[in-house]
């Protein structure tokens, strides 16, 4: 009997069950980490995507629909909520209320939209665990925040190959209208006592086109004659210094991806481009024939995004051109700004349209955007 007890005391049979049990617990813990933690990381990434989408949509609406409307029912808040909720987190919609959409201001006064999204217990939609429930962890809270900014663009692309003068303060026959001419000297080259005034976009008192003040302005443009500087006169120029009517026509009807900035010099096309301009304008209208401009809400109504009828037109510095004219340089054009121009109709050689906000680019290779740049770039900043 004593021998049996001694042998039983020293017997190690069954110890493998202990190790298997401990190993099973370790395996379960590892599985929890591999499955649940992986799922939580996916949920966090999806929540960030939802917040990013909401912030970008809100900033776009703030810039292009109604910059002054930050109300709960306004386009910025509603678009932010809709865009965020279209991005599910683990197959369920995030919670985002109007109070989760805020409007901070950037360091230089740039309008921003911040969006917070939630899948949390407090909102009644936490992310359920899978393996963790065996350990009493039923769910976890997931949230994310993003901020998008609508700021001045420092570069442009898809620009059309014709340019009109930037706005000025008309001193001869105020107020400024499309029949005025920019004049600082008389026909004899003598300075006028009360010359017209142009202040560039780099200055605080910029006199040119504003995406806010000129939004919805109806404008007629036609081919310029002579050297007169008139709001309605456009001059054709060659993009990338490539001249020719075929290239010019293609650049009207399509997107030339050449990146342009501010202060760029423009080389006038040497030939008569009126016919090519008319043809190109007609073809643009035909690409989106049902688009129209809503004059009450001041926005383009179209099923395309964006409508090909929204042309990006560079506006040139009238002082620079006029100075060159006085010095005998008849074709000195310098980009002062860019405007969006919805092409409404053509009658003869006249093209009618509405000034509309337009998006631009942020290029690390370009300098800072002028303080009063017309185009807007939407980008995530947080």
C-alpha positions in Angstrom: 0.0 0.0 0.0 2.8 2.3 0.9 4.5 1.6 -2.5 1.2 2.3 -4.3 0.9 5.7 -2.6 4.5 6.6 -3.4 4.1 5.7 -7.0 0.8 7.7 -7.2 2.5 10.7 -5.6 5.3 10.6 -8.2 3.0 9.8 -11.2 3.0 12.7 -13.8 0.3 11.2 -16.0 -2.5 13.7 -16.7 -0.2 16.8 -16.4 -0.7 17.2 -20.2 -4.3 18.1 -19.5 -3.2 21.0 -17.4 -0.9 22.3 -20.1 -3.6 21.8 -22.7 -6.0 23.7 -20.6 -3.6 26.6 -20.0 -2.7 26.5 -23.7 -6.3 26.7 -24.6 -6.8 29.8 -22.5 -3.8 31.4 -24.1 -5.1 30.4 -27.5 -8.5 32.0 -26.7 -6.8 35.2 -25.5 -4.7 35.3 -28.7 -7.8 34.7 -30.8 -9.6 37.6 -29.0 -6.7 39.8 -29.9 -6.5 38.6 -33.5 -10.3 38.9 -34.1 -11.7 41.5 -31.8 -8.8 43.9 -31.8 -8.5 43.6 -35.6 -12.2 44.3 -35.9 -11.8 47.4 -33.6 -9.0 48.7 -35.7 -11.1 48.3 -38.8 -14.0 50.0 -37.1 -11.8 52.9 -36.1 -10.5 53.3 -39.7 -14.1 53.2 -41.0 -15.2 55.8 -38.5 -12.3 58.0 -39.6 -13.4 57.6 -43.2 -17.0 58.6 -42.2 -15.7 61.7 -40.4 -13.4 62.7 -43.3 -16.3 62.3 -45.8 -18.6 64.4 -43.6 -16.0 67.2 -43.0 -15.2 67.4 -46.7 -18.9 67.5 -47.7 -19.6 70.1 -45.2 -16.7 72.3 -46.3 -17.8 72.0 -49.9 -21.3 73.0 -49.1 -20.0 75.9 -47.0 -17.9 77.2 -49.8 -20.1 76.6 -52.8 -23.7 76.6 -51.5 -24.1 79.1 -48.7 -21.0 80.4 -46.9 -23.1 82.3 -44.3 -25.3 79.4 -43.3 -24.0 77.5 -40.3 -27.5 76.5 -39.0 -28.6 73.0 -38.2 -30.8 72.9 -41.2 -28.3 74.6 -43.5 -26.5 72.8 -46.4 -23.1 72.6 -44.7 -24.5 70.7 -41.6 -26.9 68.6 -43.6 -24.4 67.6 -46.2 -21.9 66.7 -43.5 -24.3 64.5 -41.7 -25.5 62.8 -44.9 -22.0 62.1 -46.2 -20.8 60.7 -42.8 -23.8 58.4 -42.5 -23.3 57.0 -45.9 -20.0 55.5 -44.6 -20.9 52.5 -42.4 -18.8 51.3 -39.5 -18.9 47.5 -39.3 -22.1 47.5 -41.4 -24.0 50.0 -39.2 -24.6 53.7 -39.6 -22.6 56.1 -37.4 -24.4 58.5 -35.1 -23.8 62.2 -36.0 -26.1 65.0 -34.9 -26.2 68.7 -35.9 -24.4 69.5 -32.7 -21.5 67.2 -33.8 -20.9 69.6 -36.8 -19.0 72.7 -35.8 -17.3 75.6 -37.6 -13.9 76.4 -36.2 -11.7 79.1 -37.9 -8.3 78.5 -39.4 -5.2 80.5 -38.3 -5.7 83.0 -41.1 -9.4 83.1 -40.9 -10.1 80.2 -43.2 -13.6 78.7 -42.8 -13.5 75.1 -41.5 -16.0 72.3 -40.8 -15.4 69.7 -38.0 -17.4 66.5 -37.8 -17.5 64.0 -34.9 -19.0 60.6 -35.6 -19.9 57.9 -33.0 -20.6 54.3 -32.5 -20.8 54.3 -28.7 -22.9 53.1 -25.8 -24.0 56.6 -25.1 -25.4 56.9 -28.6 -27.0 53.4 -28.4 -24.8 51.9 -31.1 -21.6 50.5 -29.7 -19.6 48.0 -31.7 -20.3 44.5 -30.4 -17.4 42.1 -29.7 -17.2 38.6 -31.0 -14.8 36.5 -28.9 -14.7 39.1 -26.1 -18.2 38.3 -25.0 -16.9 35.0 -23.6 -14.8 37.2 -21.2 -17.6 39.6 -20.3 -16.6 42.3 -22.8 -19.8 42.8 -24.7 -19.0 45.9 -26.8 -16.6 48.8 -27.2 -17.0 52.5 -28.1 -15.6 53.8 -31.4 -15.5 57.5 -32.4 -13.6 59.8 -34.8 -13.2 63.4 -35.7 -12.1 65.2 -38.9 -11.7 68.9 -39.9 -11.8 70.2 -43.5 -10.9 73.6 -44.6 -12.1 75.8 -47.5 -9.2 78.0 -48.4 -7.8 80.0 -51.3 -6.3 77.8 -54.1 -2.7 78.6 -55.0 -2.9 76.8 -58.4 -5.4 75.9 -61.2 -5.9 73.4 -63.9 -8.4 72.8 -66.7 -8.2 76.6 -67.4 -9.8 77.9 -70.7 -7.5 79.5 -73.3 -9.1 83.0 -73.2 -8.9 85.7 -70.6 -10.8 88.9 -69.6 -9.6 91.8 -67.4 -10.1 91.7 -63.7 -12.5 94.2 -62.2 -11.5 97.7 -61.2 -13.0 100.8 -59.6 -14.5 102.8 -62.5 -13.8 106.5 -62.0 -14.8 108.0 -65.3 -18.3 106.7 -65.7 -19.2 104.9 -62.4 -20.4 102.4 -61.5 -18.3 99.7 -63.2 -20.1 97.8 -65.9 -19.2 95.7 -68.9 -19.3 98.7 -71.3 -16.5 100.6 -69.4 -12.9 100.9 -70.4 -9.9 100.9 -68.0 -8.2 104.3 -68.4 -5.4 105.9 -66.5 -4.1 108.1 -69.3 -5.8 110.1 -72.1 -5.4 109.5 -75.8 -2.2 111.6 -75.7 -0.7 109.4 -73.0 -1.1 112.0 -70.3 -2.2 110.9 -66.8 -5.8 111.4 -66.1 -6.8 113.6 -63.2 -9.1 110.9 -61.9 -7.8 107.6 -63.3 -9.5 104.2 -62.8 -8.2 102.2 -59.9 -7.1 98.6 -59.8 -5.8 96.9 -56.6 -4.5 93.3 -57.1 -5.6 90.2 -55.2 -2.5 90.3 -53.1 -3.7 93.5 -51.4 -6.3 93.9 -48.7 -8.5 96.3 -50.7 -8.7 94.1 -53.8 -11.0 95.5 -56.4 -11.4 92.4 -58.6 -13.9 89.6 -58.9 -15.1 88.0 -55.6 -16.7 84.6 -55.3 -19.0 86.0 -52.7 -19.9 89.5 -54.0 -20.0 88.6 -57.7 -21.6 85.2 -57.4 -24.6 85.1 -59.8 -23.5 88.1 -61.8 -24.5 87.8 -65.4 -21.7 88.6 -67.8 -21.4 88.8 -71.5 -18.0 88.3 -73.2 -16.9 88.7 -76.8 -13.6 88.8 -78.7 -11.6 91.9 -78.0 -10.8 94.4 -80.7 -7.8 96.7 -80.6 -6.1 97.4 -77.3 -9.1 98.5 -75.3 -9.5 97.0 -71.8 -13.2 96.2 -71.4 -14.8 93.8 -69.0 -16.6 92.1 -71.9 -13.5 91.8 -74.1 -11.6 88.5 -74.0 -8.2 87.8 -75.6 -7.2 84.4 -76.7 -3.8 83.0 -75.5 -1.8 79.9 -76.1 -1.5 77.4 -73.3 2.0 76.1 -72.7 3.1 78.5 -75.5 1.6 76.0 -78.1 -0.1 78.1 -80.7 -2.6 77.0 -83.4 -6.4 77.0 -83.9 -6.7 73.2 -83.4 -4.9 73.3 -80.0 -6.9 76.3 -79.0 -10.2 74.7 -79.9 -9.2 71.5 -78.1 -8.4 73.5 -75.0 -11.8 75.0 -74.9 -13.7 71.8 -75.3 -11.5 69.7 -72.9 -9.4 69.9 -69.8 -5.9 71.0 -70.4 -4.1 69.6 -67.3 -1.4 72.3 -67.4 -1.1 73.7 -63.9 -1.2 77.5 -63.8 -0.6 79.9 -61.0 -0.8 83.6 -60.2 1.4 86.1 -62.0 1.8 83.8 -65.0 2.5 85.5 -68.3 0.2 84.7 -71.1 1.2 84.7 -74.8 -1.6 85.9 -77.1 -2.7 83.7 -80.0 -1.5 85.4 -83.2 -4.5 84.5 -85.3 -8.2 85.2 -85.2 -9.8 82.6 -82.9 -13.4 83.9 -82.9 -14.7 81.0 -85.0 -12.9 78.4 -82.9 -14.2 80.0 -79.7 -17.8 79.9 -81.0 -17.4 76.3 -82.0 -15.8 75.3 -78.7 -18.5 77.1 -76.7 -21.3 75.3 -78.7 -19.7 72.0 -78.1 -19.4 72.6 -74.4 -23.1 73.5 -74.2 -23.9 70.3 -76.1 -22.1 68.2 -73.5 -24.5 69.2 -70.8 -27.6 70.6 -72.6 -30.0 70.4 -69.7 -27.8 72.3 -67.2 -29.0 75.7 -66.2 -28.3 78.5 -63.7 -30.7 78.9 -60.7 -30.6 82.6 -60.3 -32.6 82.5 -57.0 -30.2 80.1 -55.2 -27.2 81.2 -57.3 -26.0 77.8 -58.3 -25.6 75.6 -61.3 -28.2 72.8 -61.7 -26.7 69.8 -63.4 -26.6 66.1 -63.3 -22.8 66.2 -63.9 -20.1 66.9 -61.4 -18.9 69.3 -62.4 -20.7 70.5 -65.5 -18.4 71.0 -68.5 -20.2 74.3 -69.0 -18.5 75.7 -65.9 -15.4 77.3 -67.5 -12.4 78.4 -65.4 -11.3 81.7 -66.9 -8.1 83.5 -65.9 -8.5 87.3 -65.4 -5.6 89.5 -66.3 -4.1 92.5 -64.5 -5.4 95.6 -66.3 -2.6 97.8 -64.9 0.1 95.5 -66.2 -1.5 95.3 -69.6 -2.1 99.0 -69.8 1.4 99.8 -68.8 2.8 97.5 -71.5 0.5 99.1 -74.0 1.8 102.6 -73.1 5.4 101.2 -73.5 4.6 99.7 -76.8 4.2 96.1 -75.6 0.7 95.3 -77.0 0.4 91.7 -75.8 1.5 91.7 -72.1 -1.0 89.7 -70.2 -0.4 88.6 -66.6 -2.8 86.3 -64.6 -4.3 88.2 -61.7 -6.9 85.7 -60.6 -9.4 83.1 -61.9 -13.2 83.0 -62.0 -15.8 80.3 -62.6 -18.1 81.1 -65.5 -21.2 79.1 -66.2 -21.8 79.2 -70.0 -25.5 80.0 -70.3 -25.9 80.7 -74.0 -24.2 82.0 -77.2 -25.7 84.6 -79.5 -23.5 85.4 -82.5 -20.0 86.0 -81.2 -21.3 87.0 -77.8 -21.1 84.4 -74.9 -23.4 84.9 -71.9 -23.0 83.3 -68.5 -23.0 83.6 -64.8 -20.0 84.0 -62.4 -19.9 81.0 -60.0 -17.6 79.7 -57.4 -15.0 77.2 -58.6 -12.6 74.8 -57.0 -8.8 75.0 -57.5 -5.7 73.2 -56.4 -3.2 73.3 -53.6 0.2 72.8 -55.0 3.4 72.4 -52.9 5.3 73.7 -55.9 3.4 77.0 -56.0 3.7 79.9 -53.8 1.1 81.1 -51.4 -2.3 82.0 -52.8 -3.2 85.7 -52.9 -5.3 86.7 -49.9 -8.3 87.4 -52.2 -7.9 84.4 -54.6 -11.3 83.6 -56.2 -10.9 79.7 -56.5 -11.3 77.6 -53.4 -9.5 74.4 -52.5 -11.1 71.9 -50.1 -8.7 69.8 -48.0 -8.5 67.9 -44.7 -6.5 69.6 -42.1 -7.2 67.3 -39.1 
